[in-house]
């Protein structure tokens, strides 16, 4: 058989199609350290599921950094535990002609972590005691107010070294929201935000940094996502909730409470929940995504936009199977449904690609 120009052209087209189908995509995200262990595990599993075709590259830089890079359009998605404020949302709408979606991606408890030689998991705290520790009013581990909550434990005459975040942090937003609700003095003097003027203590960057300082400093007390306490085998405390019950961090109860209490806009931090079995300090992490994906300079093609959407759909459904083994709660159905409604609004040059992919 004679090799013709038509046959050569057909081979070139076939090769090009094969390359296109096998094209590797990198989905780039950055932000909160709070969900980083889960997002990293999701990325590993998703890469395997796609036979290495899609790599999710997530950088744990803190919620503040994630929000900033999302606004600067250097990443395809951001992550934060601090819901985007109205000013940022309005700025995005002005620049892109579309909304900035806050999609809940996971839910977890924030726990008291500590390093007290000879004392393991389970030191009990209440809101008033924790606020006084972070205000610098309680300075010793054997303070009468801590000891009164832990009569079966002999606490040492050891200075408390308070450890807090030094960077803009959604975990800090959740933690200080709790302190604001349980302490009028904290509310009046400090308040809540991703970054506050801490009265006492030493700062560390990221959940990783706080965990590291706590582990290496006898007498230290900080706050971390439950996942970091579990992964690093750090002792963590139990909290007395609004109902007066002493609660161990519990992702099942947290998920159930979220399913019941989820408000319309999902702007929720589960601090001091009235649920009888509810752990009193928990919150969502949100994935930040532009409605008009072509307006995000980090997304170079429709193909990349489609792969971002496919990963997002997987992360809120099958990917949730990774949650509980890493110390996170599975997304409640109400949150998944809200996410799907937002995904259906995602577009590329006016084409509703989110609706097309999700069905």
C-alpha positions, 0 to 999 in steps of 0.5 A: 500500500502506497503511503499518501499525503492523506494518510500522513495527515490522518496520522498527524491528526490522530497523534494530536488527538491522542496528545489532547486526550492525554494532556496533563492538567495542574489544578492550582490552589492555595490558602487555609492550613486548616484543611491542608491534610485533607486537601493533600490526601484528596489530591493524592487520591484524585491523581491516582483516579485520573491515572496521573492526568490531573494533579492538584497542587495545593499550598498551605499558606493561611486563609489570608494568603488564599484570599489575597492570591484569589483576588490577585488571580494567581491561583485557580481556587482559594481556601479559607475558613473566613467567609469572604466579606461584602467588600471583597465580593463586590470587588470581584463582581466589579472586576469579573462581572460575576460572583465569587462563590464560597463553597463549603469543602469540609467541616472540622473542630478547632481544639485546645492543644497542649504540652503538659509533661505527664498529662495526656488528652482530656484536660477539661476547659470551659469558655471562661477559663480559655478566655482568661488564659488567652487574656493572660489572666490565668498564667499557671497550669495549676490555677484554681480555675483549671484545677476545679474543672479537672479534680482527678488530674494533678496539674503542675505548677508550670507556666502556661505559654500561649501559642497563637497564629502569627499569620492571617488565619481562618482558624483564628477567626473560628477560635476568636469567634468562640472567645468573643461569644463566651467572654464579654471582656474578650469581646470588648477588648479583642473581638474576632477576625483572621488576625487580632492583637493578642494580649499575650503569647508567641506567634507561629505561622500556620496550623503546622507552626502552632502544632510545632511550637506546642509539641516542643514547648513544655507548658504550651497551650494553643489551638489547632484543627482537630486533624493536626492534633490527631496527625501529630499526636498532640494532647488536646482538651475537652470543652464544656459546651453551652448545655453544660456537657463536657464534649470530646471533639466529635466529627459525627456530632459536628456534621449532624449539628451542621445539617440541622443549623446550616443557614441560607448563605452558609456563613456559619461558625459553629461556636457555642452551639446549643446542641446538647452533644455539640462540640462548641468550636467548629467551622467550615472551610470554603473553596473560593471560585469565580463564577466566570472562570475565564475571568480568572487569569490563572485558568488558561483554557476551558479544559482547565476550567472543566477539570477544576469543576470535575475535581470540585464535584469529586471533592464534595462527594466521593472525596468526603470518604477521606474526611473522618479518618483524618479528623474532619466531618463529612459535609452535611447534605445541606452543604453538598446541595448548596455546593451543587447549586453554585457549581451549576452556575459556573461558566466559561465565556457564558457557557454553563459548563458547571451545569453541563458537567454536573448534569 
